[in-house]
Amino acid sequence: MPLHLVSVNNFPTAAGLASSAAGFAALVRAIANLYDLPHSPTELSKVARQGSGSACRSLMGGYVAWRAGTAKDGSDSVAEEVAPVSHWPEMRALILVVSADKKGVPSTAGMQTTVETSTLFPSRANDIVPKRMAEMEKAIQEKDFPTFAKITMMDSNSFHAVCLDSWPPIHYLNDVSRAAMNAVETINKRAGELVAAYTFDAGPNAVIYYQEKDETTVAGVFKYVLQAVGGWDSEYGAAIRRNERGGLESKSVMTMKAGISRVICTGVGGGPEQVDQHLVDERGRPVSV
Amino acid sequence: MPLHLVSVNNFPTAAGLASSAAGFAALVRAIANLYDLPHSPTELSKVARQGSGSACRSLMGGYVAWRAGTAKDGSDSVAEEVAPVSHWPEMRALILVVSADKKGVPSTAGMQTTVETSTLFPSRANDIVPKRMAEMEKAIQEKDFPTFAKITMMDSNSFHAVCLDSWPPIHYLNDVSRAAMNAVETINKRAGELVAAYTFDAGPNAVIYYQEKDETTVAGVFKYVLQAVGGWDSEYGAAIRRNERGGLESKSVMTMKAGISRVICTGVGGGPEQVDQHLVDERGRPVSV
């Protein structure tokens, strides 16, 4: 069967927001559906992983773990569901899009450089990540947000630390990212507990997790500061009430206002869905078949 | 003998440029001279270290190593001369002063946080630094600038990596620091070898090492870009010829122009000197005795 593949996304591409993961996962799922392949999502994750490592996680909804595996050929490096969406549906994510510029270093090439050159990487890979994976799964099973938040932030920092420790060094975080980290620290300090968590993938954009109950305390502060940028109408965004009592440092506020171009309001969601009725052409326009 | 102590410096204070190291070393040396203490600089370094760890190194000129030591009470944590100035006098340092603002995190407190919380720190302290110390001493003995440069840059990055890996994370580098790193990378790439090395202490200011023979290739590029800022008349600075052929990325140039307030042109030098004839009062004015 000859195939004509069209890939469209509504996310900034090549900005460190997992656009390639989403694309490869959708591609693998669509082809599996087309050919009626009987493989489980975990089986398919082996295939998706070839396109972009993190794509293996995107074949499932909810909370997903990517197992490193031990086989030399990587055949047991697969994704598994840790918990379905229904286990902890209150999880929200506010994405602060710092720049939709192309990344300086593509994430796969960057990770190879880090593995080959960072002298701190072996400690991270062999000791720190396995320990945190177990702690994180427990935190998700117990819906323990403070623990989830602390591991999320510390592991993001550890990842960017080994990027900086690579040769040549890799910088994904910039001053705007750091202003977002500072804002989260302030929000948590004022709340007296961890109600927000930042994480950064291979780019400067902040992903800020919080629970629905803390919407005003967390997302409300950012909506007040960043009311001028687009994206507050997306998904959970419209309902967020602006909160002027964030107490953020003025320098962080100025840096975020100047450097953040858009927000995306989302949350934990499902996996790939078949949407035959929305076949589109190369420009994303609906096509009838 | 009652003492009236006056401390004056001509360096930005509390900006991560070792002002406290210079101050404590001068204080210890001055008191030792006053009382005719017979102690060697290495002996005195034990005392200076109590004020500010890095002060122990400032009691000697030339190339100095701070030995970690193994004694529990720190009594064998001292500084030693690796080579005198005369061994490699061609070493130059161009300091780009990014901000004379007070540091967010004082370096001693920051280092304590890192030791207590960074999960990557044990690997750095136990394995990476001791190995690099031996390699660096060899590079200095052999006047091997490319090796000196690579170790300098990698170890600076490793230090800032464990700062970022601390909890809460410590950020000394900012976008201006990264622009300076990028400029050094460009200069080295165009030279086809490592002729420049950046390093950052507990602050955003870049210290850029180069050898006298590469003055135009390295310092000349910064002098061309930063000709509007002050400090080019200091020590070796006046002789540096502006070099417009640096080929730096325009984004790095703009970031440096906007964020660097001053330069200091210096090089490897001597240790503390007694300057009785320059006794000064609290405002730095000469006093006759």
Boltz contact constraints between the chains, C-beta under 6 A:
constraints:
  - contact:
      token1: [A, 119]
      token2: [B, 128]
      max_distance: 6.0
  - contact:
      token1: [A, 120]
      token2: [B, 120]
      max_distance: 6.0
  - contact:
      token1: [A, 120]
      token2: [B, 123]
      max_distance: 6.0
  - contact:
      token1: [A, 120]
      token2: [B, 161]
      max_distance: 6.0
  - contact:
      token1: [A, 123]
      token2: [B, 120]
      max_distance: 6.0
  - contact:
      token1: [A, 123]
      token2: [B, 123]
      max_distance: 6.0
  - contact:
      token1: [A, 128]
      token2: [B, 119]
      max_distance: 6.0
  - contact:
      token1: [A, 154]
      token2: [B, 167]
      max_distance: 6.0
  - contact:
      token1: [A, 157]
      token2: [B, 164]
      max_distance: 6.0
  - contact:
      token1: [A, 157]
      token2: [B, 165]
      max_distance: 6.0
  - contact:
      token1: [A, 157]
      token2: [B, 169]
      max_distance: 6.0
  - contact:
      token1: [A, 158]
      token2: [B, 165]
      max_distance: 6.0
  - contact:
      token1: [A, 160]
      token2: [B, 164]
      max_distance: 6.0
  - contact:
      token1: [A, 161]
      token2: [B, 120]
      max_distance: 6.0
  - contact:
      token1: [A, 161]
      token2: [B, 161]
      max_distance: 6.0
  - contact:
      token1: [A, 161]
      token2: [B, 164]
      max_distance: 6.0
  - contact:
      token1: [A, 161]
      token2: [B, 165]
      max_distance: 6.0
  - contact:
      token1: [A, 164]
      token2: [B, 157]
      max_distance: 6.0
  - contact:
      token1: [A, 164]
      token2: [B, 160]
      max_distance: 6.0
  - contact:
      token1: [A, 164]
      token2: [B, 161]
      max_distance: 6.0
  - contact:
      token1: [A, 165]
      token2: [B, 157]
      max_distance: 6.0
  - contact:
      token1: [A, 165]
      token2: [B, 158]
      max_distance: 6.0
  - contact:
      token1: [A, 165]
      token2: [B, 161]
      max_distance: 6.0
  - contact:
      token1: [A, 167]
      token2: [B, 154]
      max_distance: 6.0
  - contact:
      token1: [A, 169]
      token2: [B, 157]
      max_distance: 6.0
  - contact:
      token1: [A, 171]
      token2: [B, 178]
      max_distance: 6.0
  - contact:
      token1: [A, 174]
      token2: [B, 175]
      max_distance: 6.0
  - contact:
      token1: [A, 175]
      token2: [B, 174]
      max_distance: 6.0
  - contact:
      token1: [A, 175]
      token2: [B, 175]
      max_distance: 6.0
  - contact:
      token1: [A, 178]
      token2: [B, 171]
      max_distance: 6.0
